Amino acid sequence: MPELLKPLRDQIDAIDAELLKLVNQRAALAQKIGDIKRKNNNIIVAYRPEREAQILTHIEKQNPGPLSNAHIQRLFTEIMSMCRALEHSIRIAYLGPSGTFSEDAVLKKFGHAVTLVPCDSIDDVFRAVEFESADYGVVPVENSTEGAVGRSMDLLLMSPLLICGEVQLPIHQSLMSQDIDLKDIRKVYSHPQSLAQSQQWLRLNLPQLSSSAYIHTNSNSEAARLVATDPFAAAVGNKRAAELFGLTVRAESIEDDPRNTTRFLVLGRQFVDPSGKDKTSLALMTHNRSGAIYHILEPLAKHNVSMSRLESRPLRTGLWQYVFFIDLEGHEQDANVTSALDEIRQKAAFLKIFGSYPVS
């Protein structure tokens, strides 16, 4: 056996040495790019969403296997993250503390070579980026099971920030507690979205609990922290939180829909150039007249622009007034999207474009 393995291991060693050399060559080029940017305008914009999306798309098209595209994407995300940090160490605000699904979304999108800025609320994430204590923010905007995250949508209307990217994260909920029988659990802490995503499992497996026993927290990680001090409580959330707070995972994947996915938005202050496969997000209000929403969206069909999302939400400043949140396929600089938006702008009572960015 050893004589059969040694030639293969020698080949692996040679390839590892070549990989090391090439990765450092790439890193040196990233440093040069940073130096050029500093000499020209003293402003470092290390994160270029459109460029990173193009790199990942190009790499996936070239991938012959046996590694899957998902594995290749994770590998190159980390390589880009480390090279990006040589240009400028970027700070990412998210709904914390550590151990939340929001943190997972940050790491999936940006890799581990970033400075994490945990925040107590979605409002604080927006404020951190607006006041430049963070370069970017990551917030949840919709879940495949429970729908829109209303607070994120409301803040988008009020904030000057732009959407720079998106992340689709599969969400797998776990039940965690101290060492206690399930029948002895008296309360469950969790974020409202996680409780809603797991309500059938909880009802079947914790029949002793009334509705008042489910207690809402700002984050799943905060729920796990509370359970660490309460021997008769459990938390629902990311199983990484169990590791952080010394809890036992009692059950995994308790979400009611196994395809449960949350979409997160990347918020920043920069305009994103076209990547070749983009999405444009906006909000609008119609005039109060018959068939208003039909007529205001008519330019989309006229200019062959596909709409991937349409959702209405009450406007908090007026009674029975609604804002329509829309996602379009394409970049706002694309000729057909530009033409459609110009016509919609003339018809709308209000129009705000949140930004164009690469499709996740």
PEGIBEL-V130529 format. One line per field, one symbol per residue. ss: DSSP state (~ for helix, > for strand, _ for the rest). phi: phi as a letter, one per 20 degrees, with the letter a starting at -180 (. if undefined). psi: psi as a letter, one per 40 degrees, with the letter a starting at -180 (. if undefined). A space follows every 10 residues. Layout:
ss: ???
phi: ???
psi: ???
This chain:
ss: _~~~~~~~~~ ~~~~~~~~~~ ~~~~~~~~~~ ~~~~~~~~~~ ~_______~~ ~~~~~~~~~~ ~~______~~ ~~~~~~~~~~ ~~~~~~~___ >>>>>_____ ~~~~~~~~~~ ____>>>>>_ _~~~~~~~~~ _____>>>>> >>>___>>_~ ~~~~~~~~__ _>>>>>>>>> ___>>>>___ _~~~__>>>> _~~~~~~_~~ ~~~~~_____ ~~~>>>___~ ~~~~~~~___ __>>>>>_~~ ~~~~~__>>> >_________ >>>>>>>>__ _______>>> >>>>>_____ _~~~~~~~~~ ~~____>>>> >>>>______ _>>>>>>>>_ ____~~~~~~ ~~~~~~~__> >>>>>>>>__
phi: .gfeegffff fffffgfffg ffffffffff fffffffffe bmdddfedgf ffffffffff fefenfffff ffffffffff fffffffaee ddebfdfgoe fffgfgffed meeceecfce bfgffgfgff emebebcccf cacfednfeg fffffgfeee fdedabcdcf ddececaffb fgfefdbcea fgfffffcff ffffdcffee ffeedfcfbf ffffffffdc fdcccdrfff ffffdmedfe bdleffdfeg cdeddedbdd fdffdobccc dbcbcdffbf mfffffegff fgdldeddbb bdbfefebfm dcddecddeo efefgffgff ffffgfeefb bcefqdafff
psi: dddddddddd dddddddddd dddddddddd dddddddddd eehhgdhgdd dddddddddd deheiehidd dddddddddd dddddddhhi hhiihaaiei ddddddddde aefihhghie iddddddddd efeidiihii diiddeaigd dddddddeie iiheiihhhh hhiihiiigi ideeheihii idddddeedd ddddegeehi deehhhidid dddddddeeh efiiihahed ddddefihhd iifeidheeh hhhiihhaei hhiiedgiih iiiiiiigih fdddddeddd ddefhihehh hihhheeihf hihhhhhihi ieehdddddd dddddddidh hhhdiiiih.
